[in-house]
C-alpha cells in the first residue's frame, strides 16, 4: 500500500495545527508572504511550531523573498523545508536555500499548454543546479501568486515524474481520492480546500481530506495508475 504524504498549508492558529496533526498530516505550511490572508510573522510561526510533535515537518512558503526575509525566518522558526512560490529563478532558489542550509521545493504553475516534456526539463534543470533541491510542487496556473482553488489537467504529469512531485491546485475531500489514484504523486498539498474561511481551517474538512487521500492509497496502483481524466 502506497502512503502519500500530506501537507496542510496556510496554518495560522494553534487549534488548526493540532487538528491537522490529529487528522494525520505529515507536514504543515506557514506562509511568509505579507499579501496573503494566511500570512504569519517569523515570531508567530515560531510560537506555532512549539506545538508540533516529532516527525511532523514545518514548511516555509515564500514568494519572491529577499535574503534577509529568508534569514529572518530561518533564525527564528524551526522550519525544515522552503517552498518557493513566486518568480524566483533557479539561481535565486539555489542561493537562498544554500545560505540558510535548507532543502527547497519549487512551485510550477501548470498551464493548459504545458507539456509533459516541459515538466521533466524543468525538474532536470533544478536538480542539476542545486543539491538542496527536493522536488517540484505542481499547482494550477493563475495570474496571481498562490493557489486559486482550481485543478489542472492531471494527465499532463509524466508518469516517470509523478512519484517525485507534490500535487496541489484545487484539491479537496471530494476530488482527492481521484487525484491521487490517477497521478500517484509523492505528496499532496492543500490549503483553501480544507478551510472554513481564508486562513481558518475546518477540522472536519481536514479529516475528510486526509481520509480521501488514504482511500486512494488503498487502491492498487495497477487498477488506475496515471489514467487520464474521462
Backbone as a chain_set.jsonl record, in Angstrom:
{"seq": "XXXXXXXXXXXXXXXXXXXXXXXXXXXXXXXXXXXXXXXXXXXXXXXXXXXXXXXXXXXXXXXXXXXXXXXXXXXXXXXXXXXXXXXXXXXXXXXXXXXXXXXXXXXXXXXXXXXXXXXXXXXXXXXXXXXXXXXXXXXXXXXXXXXXXXXXXXXXXXXXXXXXXXXXXXXXXXXXXXXXXXXXXXXXXXXXXXXXXXXXXXXXXXXXXXXXXXXXXXXXXXXXXXXXXX", "coords": {"N": [[0.84, -1.193, 0.0], [0.652, 2.11, -0.97], [1.824, 5.141, 0.571], [0.811, 8.214, 0.52], [2.248, 11.311, 1.126], [1.125, 14.09, 3.102], [0.557, 17.504, 3.065], [-0.573, 20.244, 4.881], [-1.305, 23.467, 4.217], [-0.849, 26.99, 5.033], [-1.255, 27.466, 7.783], [-2.386, 29.19, 10.583], [-3.26, 29.244, 13.174], [-3.044, 27.753, 16.41], [-4.945, 25.855, 17.107], [-5.785, 24.91, 14.646], [-3.427, 23.797, 13.719], [-3.144, 21.669, 15.538], [-5.439, 20.198, 14.935], [-4.863, 19.396, 12.317], [-2.581, 17.811, 12.716], [-3.655, 15.816, 14.365], [-5.428, 14.661, 12.568], [-3.695, 13.452, 10.846], [-1.686, 14.681, 9.272], [1.419, 15.063, 7.523], [3.089, 17.185, 7.135], [3.205, 20.718, 7.743], [2.368, 23.913, 6.483], [3.636, 27.244, 6.521], [2.931, 30.534, 5.77], [4.849, 33.088, 4.478], [4.311, 35.425, 3.103], [3.471, 38.608, 2.84], [1.169, 39.693, 1.586], [-0.715, 37.73, 1.609], [-3.742, 36.295, 2.969], [-3.168, 34.378, 4.765], [-0.853, 34.913, 5.979], [1.87, 34.761, 8.265], [4.008, 36.026, 10.827], [7.584, 35.665, 11.389], [7.913, 35.345, 14.142], [5.339, 34.555, 14.99], [5.142, 32.118, 13.636], [7.192, 30.696, 14.874], [6.154, 30.445, 17.447], [3.859, 28.888, 16.904], [5.084, 26.571, 15.984], [6.03, 25.462, 18.276], [4.082, 23.781, 19.151], [4.267, 21.574, 17.576], [4.571, 18.074, 17.151], [7.157, 15.468, 17.289], [8.579, 14.524, 14.108], [6.714, 15.673, 12.419], [6.774, 17.822, 9.813], [7.758, 21.26, 9.355], [7.065, 23.746, 7.04], [8.271, 26.446, 5.131], [6.736, 28.909, 3.273], [7.496, 31.03, 0.649], [7.265, 33.99, -1.382], [8.954, 35.361, -3.868], [11.138, 36.227, -2.097], [13.459, 38.287, -0.182], [16.943, 37.868, 0.671], [17.312, 38.607, 3.3], [14.753, 38.31, 4.38], [14.344, 35.53, 4.23], [16.443, 34.662, 5.844], [15.621, 35.769, 8.299], [13.37, 34.273, 8.964], [14.451, 31.66, 9.059], [16.163, 31.947, 11.21], [14.511, 32.203, 13.388], [12.322, 30.389, 13.446], [11.804, 26.846, 13.639], [12.06, 25.588, 10.919], [11.923, 23.127, 8.382], [11.964, 22.91, 5.628], [11.922, 24.776, 2.562], [9.562, 26.429, 0.537], [9.347, 27.73, -2.537], [7.342, 30.006, -4.156], [7.016, 31.929, -6.045], [8.303, 34.049, -8.618], [10.904, 33.29, -8.6], [14.185, 32.688, -9.797], [16.065, 29.798, -10.927], [18.674, 30.101, -10.053], [18.384, 31.948, -7.963], [16.783, 30.519, -6.141], [18.508, 28.389, -5.525], [20.652, 29.777, -4.328], [19.471, 31.067, -2.103], [18.494, 28.89, -0.614], [20.88, 27.545, -0.079], [22.178, 29.418, 1.5], [20.796, 29.407, 3.95], [20.892, 26.794, 4.511], [18.819, 24.868, 3.951], [16.67, 22.412, 2.485], [14.755, 22.76, -0.578], [11.577, 23.236, -2.217], [10.203, 23.839, -5.4], [7.569, 25.669, -6.758], [5.617, 24.975, -9.612], [3.552, 26.397, -11.88], [1.048, 25.025, -13.608], [0.071, 25.324, -16.916], [-2.64, 25.192, -19.368], [-1.393, 24.563, -21.778], [0.987, 23.447, -21.06], [3.554, 21.077, -21.46], [4.276, 17.549, -20.943], [7.022, 17.016, -21.34], [8.123, 19.507, -20.838], [7.767, 19.777, -18.089], [9.422, 17.706, -17.155], [11.922, 18.653, -18.051], [12.122, 21.04, -16.631], [12.309, 20.098, -14.007], [14.721, 18.703, -14.266], [16.595, 20.748, -14.704], [16.52, 22.167, -12.26], [17.31, 20.156, -10.476], [19.883, 19.663, -11.317], [21.055, 22.058, -10.715], [21.21, 22.51, -7.972], [22.111, 20.969, -4.883], [20.355, 21.203, -2.857], [17.835, 21.079, -3.821], [14.652, 19.655, -3.616], [12.285, 18.872, -4.882], [9.511, 19.262, -7.238], [6.567, 21.249, -6.872], [3.411, 21.02, -8.109], [1.114, 23.223, -9.283], [-1.905, 25.004, -10.175], [-2.005, 27.145, -13.0], [-2.511, 30.549, -12.513], [-3.072, 34.046, -12.835], [-1.676, 35.198, -10.641], [-0.116, 35.106, -7.377], [0.143, 32.18, -5.41], [-2.352, 29.676, -4.621], [-5.425, 29.133, -6.46], [-7.562, 27.631, -5.955], [-8.241, 25.919, -8.02], [-8.204, 23.119, -10.238], [-5.749, 21.501, -12.346], [-5.037, 19.917, -15.526], [-4.522, 16.746, -14.797], [-3.446, 14.723, -16.305], [-1.29, 15.72, -17.613], [0.965, 15.343, -16.136], [3.911, 13.63, -16.265], [4.287, 10.08, -16.092], [6.719, 9.12, -15.184], [7.665, 11.186, -13.689], [5.773, 11.68, -11.746], [5.993, 10.15, -9.207], [7.74, 11.716, -7.775], [6.767, 14.246, -7.302], [4.953, 16.973, -5.702], [1.573, 17.255, -5.516], [-0.741, 19.793, -6.126], [-3.294, 22.377, -6.108], [-6.468, 23.166, -6.173], [-7.398, 20.973, -4.7], [-9.49, 18.897, -2.664], [-11.682, 17.269, -0.262], [-13.518, 16.013, -1.882], [-12.345, 15.517, -4.387], [-9.843, 14.434, -3.953], [-9.297, 11.656, -3.693], [-9.616, 10.679, -6.316], [-7.685, 12.255, -7.619], [-5.221, 11.466, -6.437], [-5.238, 8.715, -6.98], [-5.096, 8.73, -9.753], [-2.778, 10.233, -10.454], [-0.724, 9.459, -8.691], [1.151, 10.867, -6.932], [4.092, 11.815, -4.985], [3.416, 13.346, -2.807], [0.726, 15.41, -1.511], [-0.658, 18.727, -1.438], [-2.567, 20.997, 0.324], [-4.719, 23.8, 0.91], [-6.837, 26.012, 0.731], [-8.872, 24.204, 0.254], [-9.498, 22.963, 2.627], [-10.565, 24.754, 4.359], [-12.555, 26.852, 6.531], [-12.82, 29.524, 6.235], [-10.711, 32.017, 4.66], [-7.534, 31.388, 5.815], [-8.427, 30.152, 8.088], [-8.818, 26.984, 9.268], [-10.927, 24.075, 8.787], [-11.845, 21.592, 10.878], [-13.295, 19.252, 10.3], [-13.23, 19.18, 7.506], [-10.489, 18.917, 7.157], [-10.037, 16.345, 8.26], [-11.666, 14.863, 6.531], [-10.388, 15.27, 4.071], [-7.884, 14.041, 4.435], [-8.709, 11.428, 4.907], [-9.737, 10.888, 2.374], [-7.432, 10.896, 0.791], [-6.098, 8.701, 1.89], [-7.87, 6.73, 1.157], [-7.392, 6.573, -1.566], [-4.762, 5.656, -1.489], [-5.211, 3.051, -0.727], [-6.091, 1.828, -2.993], [-5.025, -0.437, -5.388], [-2.18, 0.322, -7.351], [-2.054, -0.621, -9.949], [-4.629, -0.684, -10.852], [-5.656, 1.838, -11.66], [-3.512, 3.479, -12.324], [-2.207, 6.535, -13.139], [-4.152, 7.158, -15.049], [-5.908, 8.929, -17.613], [-8.085, 11.719, -17.146], [-11.522, 11.245, -17.623]], "CA": [[0.0, 0.0, 0.0], [1.383, 3.373, -1.036], [1.44, 6.142, 1.564], [1.002, 9.562, 0.007], [2.463, 12.308, 2.183], [0.107, 15.141, 3.085], [0.913, 18.798, 3.663], [-1.645, 21.221, 5.074], [-0.632, 24.755, 4.135], [-1.578, 28.164, 5.484], [-1.611, 27.361, 9.199], [-2.261, 30.471, 11.295], [-3.756, 29.107, 14.552], [-2.586, 26.525, 17.047], [-6.012, 24.843, 17.072], [-5.76, 24.309, 13.318], [-2.234, 22.951, 13.708], [-3.428, 20.438, 16.284], [-6.432, 19.425, 14.182], [-4.176, 18.789, 11.179], [-1.721, 16.749, 13.238], [-4.536, 14.74, 14.823], [-6.015, 14.005, 11.398], [-2.666, 12.643, 10.207], [-0.829, 15.418, 8.346], [2.852, 14.825, 7.615], [3.787, 18.471, 7.098], [2.363, 21.905, 7.842], [2.975, 25.04, 5.8], [3.472, 28.581, 7.084], [3.055, 31.455, 4.647], [5.58, 34.311, 4.798], [4.036, 36.365, 2.016], [2.629, 39.578, 3.551], [-0.098, 39.977, 0.916], [-1.615, 36.586, 1.759], [-4.564, 36.284, 4.18], [-2.639, 33.325, 5.64], [0.482, 35.356, 6.384], [2.292, 34.79, 9.668], [5.342, 36.572, 11.033], [8.507, 34.649, 11.904], [7.644, 35.122, 15.569], [4.118, 33.756, 15.099], [5.457, 30.761, 13.196], [7.993, 30.064, 15.921], [5.244, 30.075, 18.536], [3.038, 27.772, 16.43], [5.91, 25.368, 15.868], [6.208, 24.872, 19.611], [3.044, 22.755, 19.33], [4.481, 20.467, 16.65], [5.193, 16.877, 17.712], [8.26, 14.973, 16.461], [8.36, 13.918, 12.796], [5.808, 16.453, 11.573], [7.652, 18.856, 9.269], [7.282, 22.63, 9.186], [7.492, 24.222, 5.725], [8.168, 27.9, 4.966], [6.367, 29.306, 1.916], [7.897, 32.388, 0.296], [7.004, 34.488, -2.731], [9.973, 36.36, -4.241], [11.685, 36.822, -0.864], [14.836, 38.751, -0.116], [17.784, 37.034, 1.516], [17.069, 38.992, 4.693], [13.478, 37.71, 4.807], [14.553, 34.101, 4.442], [17.294, 34.518, 7.033], [14.846, 36.105, 9.496], [12.525, 33.116, 9.287], [15.302, 30.524, 9.424], [16.781, 32.199, 12.513], [13.522, 32.237, 14.475], [11.391, 29.261, 13.453], [12.457, 25.579, 13.292], [11.455, 25.122, 9.675], [12.811, 22.125, 7.79], [11.902, 22.938, 4.172], [11.455, 26.02, 1.965], [8.738, 26.301, -0.668], [9.361, 28.966, -3.315], [6.074, 30.012, -4.889], [6.926, 33.123, -6.88], [9.022, 34.062, -9.891], [12.323, 33.095, -8.315], [14.948, 31.92, -10.787], [16.743, 28.636, -10.367], [19.848, 30.583, -9.344], [17.95, 32.556, -6.708], [16.362, 29.444, -5.237], [19.697, 27.664, -5.083], [21.445, 30.623, -3.434], [18.741, 31.284, -0.854], [18.468, 27.637, 0.136], [22.228, 27.257, 0.402], [22.539, 30.369, 2.547], [20.195, 29.01, 5.226], [21.085, 25.34, 4.634], [17.532, 24.165, 3.983], [16.211, 21.942, 1.184], [13.637, 23.55, -1.079], [10.64, 22.793, -3.248], [9.825, 24.946, -6.282], [6.238, 25.547, -7.347], [5.456, 25.162, -11.051], [2.126, 26.602, -12.162], [0.791, 24.3, -14.854], [-0.866, 25.943, -17.865], [-3.279, 24.216, -20.258], [-0.499, 24.166, -22.867], [2.216, 22.865, -20.527], [3.778, 19.723, -21.962], [4.996, 16.667, -20.03], [8.463, 17.193, -21.518], [8.488, 20.754, -20.175], [7.864, 19.49, -16.659], [10.627, 16.907, -16.942], [13.077, 19.509, -18.249], [12.145, 21.99, -15.517], [12.852, 19.386, -12.855], [16.113, 18.373, -14.536], [17.38, 21.967, -14.52], [16.633, 22.455, -10.828], [18.067, 19.107, -9.806], [21.293, 19.846, -11.677], [21.55, 23.348, -10.234], [21.383, 22.63, -6.523], [21.924, 19.774, -4.063], [19.284, 21.481, -1.897], [16.534, 20.905, -4.488], [13.952, 18.475, -3.134], [11.272, 18.434, -5.834], [8.555, 20.235, -7.759], [5.173, 21.29, -6.462], [2.634, 21.363, -9.292], [-0.094, 23.973, -8.961], [-2.63, 25.466, -11.356], [-1.65, 28.486, -13.438], [-3.404, 31.704, -12.412], [-2.298, 35.276, -12.951], [-1.51, 35.695, -9.272], [0.694, 34.203, -6.584], [-0.662, 31.367, -4.516], [-3.372, 28.862, -5.252], [-6.714, 29.754, -6.766], [-8.605, 26.644, -5.715], [-8.617, 25.309, -9.289], [-7.376, 21.989, -10.632], [-5.232, 21.494, -13.71], [-5.182, 18.624, -16.19], [-3.561, 15.845, -14.157], [-2.816, 13.833, -17.283], [-0.063, 16.354, -18.1], [2.086, 14.94, -15.285], [4.501, 12.387, -16.785], [4.258, 9.013, -15.096], [8.039, 8.949, -14.593], [7.883, 12.304, -12.771], [4.736, 11.691, -10.707], [6.382, 9.683, -7.874], [8.645, 12.668, -7.113], [6.182, 15.581, -7.202], [3.882, 17.326, -4.777], [0.408, 17.664, -6.301], [-1.535, 20.827, -5.49], [-4.215, 23.023, -7.032], [-7.893, 22.852, -6.141], [-7.713, 19.687, -4.073], [-10.408, 18.892, -1.513], [-12.105, 15.915, 0.099], [-14.332, 15.441, -2.951], [-11.581, 15.073, -5.559], [-8.503, 13.963, -3.582], [-9.137, 10.233, -3.984], [-9.417, 10.555, -7.758], [-6.408, 12.882, -7.978], [-4.105, 10.63, -6.002], [-5.281, 7.443, -7.696], [-4.712, 8.937, -11.15], [-1.424, 10.759, -10.618], [0.208, 8.778, -7.793], [2.259, 11.752, -6.552], [4.721, 11.504, -3.701], [2.72, 14.08, -1.753], [-0.293, 16.39, -1.897], [-0.605, 19.967, -0.67], [-3.89, 21.616, 0.295], [-4.92, 24.94, 1.798], [-8.217, 26.504, 0.694], [-9.82, 23.086, 0.209], [-9.817, 22.482, 3.978], [-10.797, 25.954, 5.163], [-13.869, 27.423, 6.792], [-12.626, 30.816, 5.585], [-9.295, 32.177, 4.374], [-6.672, 31.413, 6.988], [-9.043, 29.409, 9.192], [-9.082, 25.623, 8.819], [-12.125, 23.375, 9.252], [-11.36, 20.292, 11.352], [-13.981, 18.165, 9.584], [-12.677, 19.142, 6.15], [-9.149, 18.355, 7.282], [-10.157, 14.894, 8.437], [-12.227, 14.294, 5.308], [-9.375, 15.299, 3.021], [-6.877, 13.015, 4.706], [-9.371, 10.141, 4.664], [-9.856, 10.714, 0.925], [-6.107, 10.523, 0.294], [-5.826, 7.329, 2.331], [-8.703, 5.842, 0.343], [-6.664, 6.376, -2.819], [-3.605, 4.821, -1.195], [-5.652, 1.666, -0.588], [-6.401, 1.296, -4.323], [-3.795, -0.917, -6.045], [-1.748, 1.224, -8.424], [-2.291, -1.226, -11.258], [-6.022, -0.54, -11.26], [-5.886, 3.068, -12.42], [-2.321, 4.325, -12.222], [-1.947, 7.554, -14.146], [-5.167, 7.216, -16.102], [-6.36, 10.262, -17.967], [-9.447, 12.037, -16.735], [-12.504, 10.999, -18.682]], "C": [[0.878, 1.247, 0.0], [0.908, 4.304, 0.073], [1.798, 7.518, 1.036], [1.189, 10.53, 1.165], [1.497, 13.474, 1.993], [0.617, 16.383, 3.794], [-0.333, 19.674, 3.726], [-0.984, 22.593, 5.157], [-1.51, 25.89, 4.676], [-2.047, 28.091, 6.92], [-1.371, 28.715, 9.884], [-2.64, 30.373, 12.773], [-3.311, 27.769, 15.131], [-3.671, 25.455, 17.025], [-6.09, 24.161, 15.708], [-4.553, 23.381, 13.166], [-2.528, 21.614, 14.387], [-4.453, 19.566, 15.564], [-5.782, 18.715, 12.999], [-3.299, 17.626, 11.63], [-2.564, 15.55, 13.671], [-5.114, 13.955, 13.653], [-4.991, 13.179, 10.63], [-1.775, 13.35, 9.211], [0.645, 15.099, 8.599], [3.644, 16.119, 7.7], [2.772, 19.604, 7.179], [3.103, 23.083, 7.222], [2.634, 26.364, 6.453], [3.822, 29.589, 5.997], [3.715, 32.754, 5.104], [5.504, 35.303, 3.639], [3.041, 37.388, 2.551], [1.279, 39.87, 2.899], [-1.117, 38.85, 1.051], [-2.465, 36.715, 3.019], [-4.093, 35.229, 5.182], [-1.243, 33.671, 6.159], [0.681, 35.248, 7.892], [3.688, 35.389, 9.726], [6.268, 35.448, 11.48], [8.261, 34.335, 13.379], [6.384, 34.285, 15.773], [4.372, 32.307, 14.699], [6.243, 30.01, 14.259], [7.115, 29.601, 17.073], [4.367, 28.892, 18.137], [3.834, 26.469, 16.402], [6.201, 24.717, 17.21], [5.21, 23.748, 19.866], [3.229, 21.555, 18.411], [5.113, 19.271, 17.366], [6.37, 16.434, 16.839], [7.763, 14.38, 15.141], [7.215, 14.521, 11.999], [6.596, 17.68, 11.122], [6.962, 20.213, 9.196], [7.904, 23.192, 7.911], [7.253, 25.728, 5.633], [7.867, 28.238, 3.522], [6.715, 30.775, 1.7], [7.474, 32.711, -1.132], [7.994, 35.612, -3.001], [10.617, 37.018, -3.021], [13.088, 37.395, -1.074], [15.629, 37.782, 0.763], [17.525, 37.337, 2.986], [15.776, 38.37, 5.216], [13.639, 36.218, 5.091], [15.405, 33.863, 5.684], [16.518, 34.778, 8.323], [13.961, 34.944, 9.93], [13.379, 31.953, 9.772], [15.915, 30.69, 10.805], [15.805, 32.059, 13.675], [12.655, 30.988, 14.573], [12.088, 27.979, 12.998], [11.838, 24.933, 12.051], [12.435, 24.233, 8.917], [12.865, 22.168, 6.272], [11.387, 24.297, 3.711], [10.647, 25.704, 0.723], [8.724, 27.66, -1.367], [8.172, 28.964, -4.265], [5.911, 31.226, -5.787], [7.644, 32.964, -8.201], [10.526, 33.903, -9.684], [12.986, 32.283, -9.438], [15.59, 30.717, -10.113], [17.972, 29.063, -9.573], [19.483, 31.2, -8.004], [17.53, 31.493, -5.698], [17.568, 28.715, -4.658], [20.494, 28.477, -4.069], [20.763, 30.822, -2.088], [18.734, 30.026, 0.009], [19.837, 27.316, 0.718], [22.61, 28.17, 1.56], [22.011, 29.944, 3.912], [20.251, 27.504, 5.448], [19.769, 24.595, 4.859], [17.226, 23.63, 2.582], [15.01, 22.763, 0.73], [12.826, 22.814, -2.128], [10.305, 24.02, -4.086], [8.459, 24.678, -6.885], [6.296, 25.806, -8.847], [3.964, 25.259, -11.311], [1.815, 26.081, -13.561], [-0.283, 25.01, -15.678], [-1.552, 24.858, -18.697], [-2.369, 23.718, -21.374], [0.856, 23.657, -22.366], [2.361, 21.429, -21.04], [4.47, 18.868, -20.907], [6.51, 16.826, -20.135], [8.955, 18.466, -20.829], [8.648, 20.544, -18.674], [9.127, 18.689, -16.343], [11.891, 17.759, -17.068], [13.233, 20.504, -17.104], [12.741, 21.314, -14.281], [14.334, 19.084, -13.054], [17.021, 19.575, -14.27], [17.583, 22.26, -13.034], [17.479, 21.412, -10.111], [19.563, 19.244, -10.1], [21.894, 21.09, -11.032], [21.867, 23.373, -8.742], [21.194, 21.297, -5.796], [20.819, 19.953, -3.026], [17.899, 21.305, -2.518], [15.903, 19.587, -4.071], [12.897, 17.969, -4.11], [10.39, 19.577, -6.286], [7.211, 20.105, -7.065], [4.373, 21.793, -7.657], [1.305, 21.979, -8.881], [-0.737, 24.427, -10.274], [-2.228, 26.886, -11.707], [-2.799, 29.463, -13.199], [-2.504, 32.933, -12.476], [-2.194, 35.952, -11.593], [-0.631, 34.7, -8.544], [-0.196, 33.444, -5.618], [-1.736, 30.632, -5.279], [-4.666, 29.624, -5.484], [-7.862, 28.776, -6.554], [-9.09, 25.968, -6.983], [-7.673, 24.162, -9.607], [-6.821, 22.21, -12.032], [-5.413, 20.088, -14.28], [-4.116, 17.669, -15.656], [-2.852, 14.93, -15.15], [-1.542, 14.43, -17.872], [1.163, 15.934, -17.3], [2.666, 13.623, -15.811], [4.564, 11.308, -15.708], [5.617, 8.797, -14.45], [8.377, 10.062, -13.607], [6.962, 12.222, -11.557], [5.206, 11.224, -9.333], [7.288, 10.634, -7.112], [7.993, 14.02, -6.856], [5.218, 15.704, -6.034], [2.733, 17.862, -5.631], [-0.422, 18.66, -5.497], [-2.519, 21.373, -6.517], [-5.636, 22.511, -6.96], [-8.27, 21.536, -5.507], [-8.634, 19.882, -2.875], [-10.827, 17.456, -1.249], [-12.88, 15.233, -1.016], [-13.505, 14.913, -4.118], [-10.224, 14.457, -5.217], [-8.297, 12.487, -3.897], [-8.845, 10.022, -5.462], [-8.059, 11.105, -8.173], [-5.229, 11.981, -7.637], [-4.073, 9.311, -6.757], [-4.82, 7.589, -9.137], [-3.241, 9.32, -11.307], [-0.383, 9.932, -9.86], [1.414, 9.66, -7.468], [2.913, 11.271, -5.275], [3.926, 12.131, -2.568], [1.643, 14.971, -2.36], [-0.209, 17.576, -0.941], [-1.963, 20.65, -0.798], [-3.938, 22.78, 1.265], [-6.391, 25.34, 1.806], [-9.24, 25.381, 0.732], [-10.193, 22.526, 1.564], [-10.095, 23.649, 4.921], [-12.273, 26.257, 5.38], [-13.941, 28.82, 6.189], [-11.13, 31.017, 5.43], [-8.469, 32.307, 5.657], [-7.197, 30.642, 8.177], [-9.415, 28.02, 8.68], [-10.363, 25.073, 9.452], [-11.707, 21.958, 9.62], [-12.015, 19.128, 10.62], [-13.477, 18.048, 8.146], [-11.269, 18.568, 6.146], [-9.207, 16.831, 7.37], [-10.689, 14.226, 7.173], [-11.23, 14.235, 4.179], [-8.359, 14.181, 3.228], [-7.465, 11.619, 4.527], [-9.472, 9.851, 3.166], [-8.518, 10.313, 0.303], [-5.787, 9.084, 0.671], [-6.675, 6.315, 1.559], [-8.035, 5.559, -0.997], [-5.453, 5.473, -2.607], [-3.976, 3.344, -1.137], [-6.006, 1.023, -1.927], [-5.104, 0.806, -4.959], [-3.44, -0.045, -7.242], [-2.06, 0.675, -9.806], [-3.708, -1.018, -11.76], [-6.272, 0.722, -12.058], [-4.711, 4.032, -12.324], [-2.197, 5.246, -13.43], [-2.94, 7.509, -15.31], [-5.5, 8.659, -16.41], [-7.794, 10.469, -17.501], [-10.384, 11.803, -17.907], [-13.414, 12.188, -18.837]], "O": [[1.738, 1.414, 0.864], [-0.257, 4.267, 0.47], [2.954, 7.937, 1.1], [0.373, 10.561, 2.086], [1.105, 13.8, 0.873], [1.047, 16.337, 4.947], [-1.054, 19.821, 2.739], [-0.194, 22.851, 6.066], [-2.732, 25.77, 4.765], [-3.121, 28.596, 7.25], [-0.293, 29.3, 9.774], [-2.38, 31.297, 13.544], [-3.218, 26.773, 14.413], [-3.359, 24.268, 16.933], [-6.421, 22.979, 15.618], [-4.65, 22.314, 12.56], [-2.193, 20.555, 13.857], [-4.35, 18.339, 15.579], [-6.108, 17.564, 12.708], [-3.281, 16.574, 10.99], [-2.223, 14.405, 13.376], [-5.272, 12.736, 13.73], [-5.362, 12.303, 9.849], [-1.156, 12.693, 8.374], [1.062, 14.892, 9.738], [4.737, 16.151, 8.266], [1.629, 19.466, 6.741], [4.31, 23.237, 7.407], [1.503, 26.589, 6.883], [4.883, 29.504, 5.378], [3.213, 33.436, 5.997], [6.495, 35.925, 3.257], [1.864, 37.062, 2.704], [0.336, 40.256, 3.59], [-2.268, 39.008, 0.645], [-1.973, 37.194, 4.04], [-4.567, 35.193, 6.318], [-0.544, 32.82, 6.709], [-0.198, 35.588, 8.683], [4.459, 35.27, 8.774], [5.798, 34.392, 11.905], [8.388, 33.187, 13.805], [6.359, 33.403, 16.632], [3.879, 31.381, 15.343], [5.992, 28.832, 14.514], [7.301, 28.509, 17.611], [4.151, 27.987, 18.943], [3.323, 25.405, 16.75], [6.577, 23.546, 17.267], [5.454, 22.868, 20.693], [2.436, 20.615, 18.458], [6.083, 19.436, 18.106], [6.559, 16.978, 15.751], [6.673, 13.811, 15.07], [6.786, 13.939, 11.003], [7.034, 18.481, 11.948], [5.749, 20.303, 9.001], [9.119, 23.124, 7.722], [6.189, 26.226, 6.001], [8.647, 27.899, 2.631], [6.291, 31.648, 2.458], [7.342, 31.823, -1.975], [7.883, 36.694, -2.424], [10.639, 38.246, -2.925], [13.796, 37.033, -2.014], [15.054, 36.981, 1.501], [17.519, 36.432, 3.82], [15.714, 37.949, 6.371], [13.121, 35.712, 6.086], [15.119, 32.967, 6.479], [16.727, 34.093, 9.324], [13.823, 34.669, 11.122], [13.064, 31.33, 10.786], [16.162, 29.705, 11.501], [16.216, 31.824, 14.812], [12.291, 30.573, 15.673], [12.887, 28.019, 12.062], [11.189, 23.889, 12.124], [13.623, 24.541, 8.819], [13.73, 21.526, 5.676], [10.536, 24.903, 4.361], [11.004, 24.817, -0.052], [8.157, 28.624, -0.851], [8.008, 28.051, -5.074], [4.807, 31.525, -6.241], [7.61, 31.905, -8.826], [11.321, 34.341, -10.515], [12.414, 31.321, -9.95], [15.65, 30.633, -8.887], [18.285, 28.466, -8.543], [20.188, 31.002, -7.015], [17.893, 31.573, -4.525], [17.638, 28.459, -3.456], [20.961, 27.937, -3.066], [21.414, 30.752, -1.046], [18.945, 30.095, 1.22], [19.949, 26.872, 1.861], [23.288, 27.743, 2.495], [22.699, 30.102, 4.921], [19.731, 26.993, 6.44], [19.619, 23.815, 5.8], [17.49, 24.314, 1.593], [14.33, 23.386, 1.546], [13.307, 21.914, -2.817], [10.141, 25.115, -3.55], [8.211, 23.612, -7.448], [6.949, 26.748, -9.296], [3.205, 24.338, -11.009], [2.267, 26.637, -14.563], [-1.39, 25.26, -15.203], [-1.086, 23.719, -18.724], [-2.533, 22.601, -21.865], [1.773, 23.458, -23.163], [1.395, 20.666, -21.049], [5.182, 19.404, -20.057], [7.207, 16.776, -19.121], [10.067, 18.503, -20.302], [9.571, 21.084, -18.064], [9.817, 18.974, -15.364], [12.824, 17.604, -16.28], [14.348, 20.776, -16.66], [13.579, 21.897, -13.593], [15.12, 19.195, -12.113], [18.091, 19.43, -13.679], [18.696, 22.568, -12.606], [18.275, 21.75, -9.236], [20.401, 18.975, -9.24], [23.106, 21.164, -10.829], [22.696, 24.166, -8.296], [20.23, 20.577, -6.058], [20.393, 18.989, -2.39], [16.894, 21.374, -1.81], [16.531, 18.532, -4.157], [12.635, 16.767, -4.167], [10.495, 20.702, -5.797], [6.773, 19.009, -6.716], [4.637, 22.884, -8.162], [0.483, 21.343, -8.222], [-0.165, 24.248, -11.349], [-2.12, 27.74, -10.827], [-3.925, 29.225, -13.636], [-1.308, 32.851, -12.198], [-2.571, 37.112, -11.421], [-0.418, 33.585, -9.021], [-1.161, 33.986, -5.079], [-2.0, 30.929, -6.444], [-4.965, 30.61, -4.811], [-9.0, 29.058, -6.928], [-10.223, 25.49, -7.034], [-6.486, 24.22, -9.288], [-7.354, 23.006, -12.806], [-5.888, 19.185, -13.591], [-2.945, 17.773, -16.022], [-1.77, 14.42, -14.86], [-0.792, 13.733, -18.556], [2.29, 16.148, -17.746], [1.976, 12.604, -15.801], [4.86, 11.597, -14.548], [5.692, 8.347, -13.307], [9.274, 9.905, -12.78], [7.333, 12.649, -10.464], [4.844, 11.862, -8.345], [7.583, 10.403, -5.94], [8.622, 14.878, -6.237], [4.742, 14.72, -5.467], [2.912, 18.819, -6.384], [-0.764, 18.411, -4.341], [-2.575, 20.898, -7.652], [-5.977, 21.527, -7.615], [-9.363, 21.026, -5.754], [-8.567, 20.89, -2.172], [-10.379, 16.535, -1.932], [-12.901, 14.005, -1.092], [-13.916, 13.957, -4.777], [-9.521, 13.999, -6.119], [-7.21, 12.105, -4.332], [-7.934, 9.275, -5.821], [-7.361, 10.497, -8.984], [-4.344, 11.766, -8.466], [-3.001, 8.837, -7.135], [-4.215, 6.668, -9.688], [-2.544, 8.801, -12.179], [0.726, 9.733, -10.356], [2.558, 9.263, -7.694], [2.367, 10.427, -4.564], [3.773, 11.537, -1.501], [1.647, 15.248, -3.559], [0.245, 17.453, 0.197], [-2.452, 20.857, -1.909], [-3.286, 22.76, 2.31], [-7.113, 25.05, 2.76], [-10.362, 25.584, 1.196], [-11.103, 21.703, 1.662], [-9.886, 23.546, 6.129], [-13.121, 25.963, 4.536], [-14.986, 29.245, 5.695], [-10.348, 30.263, 6.01], [-8.68, 33.21, 6.467], [-6.493, 30.489, 9.175], [-10.23, 27.889, 7.767], [-10.815, 25.539, 10.498], [-11.26, 21.203, 8.757], [-11.36, 18.122, 10.348], [-13.317, 16.942, 7.63], [-10.898, 17.821, 5.241], [-8.508, 16.127, 6.642], [-10.223, 13.154, 6.788], [-11.211, 13.274, 3.41], [-8.019, 13.461, 2.288], [-6.778, 10.721, 4.04], [-9.313, 8.708, 2.738], [-8.477, 9.485, -0.607], [-5.26, 8.331, -0.147], [-6.25, 5.182, 1.336], [-8.102, 4.44, -1.506], [-5.152, 4.625, -3.446], [-3.158, 2.482, -1.458], [-6.202, -0.191, -1.998], [-4.155, 1.584, -5.058], [-4.305, 0.287, -8.052], [-2.304, 1.443, -10.737], [-3.971, -1.156, -12.954], [-7.021, 0.694, -13.034], [-4.894, 5.247, -12.251], [-2.096, 4.801, -14.574], [-2.569, 7.804, -16.446], [-5.38, 9.523, -15.541], [-8.601, 9.54, -17.463], [-10.061, 12.132, -19.049], [-14.31, 12.174, -19.681]]}, "num_chains": 1, "name": "protein.A"}
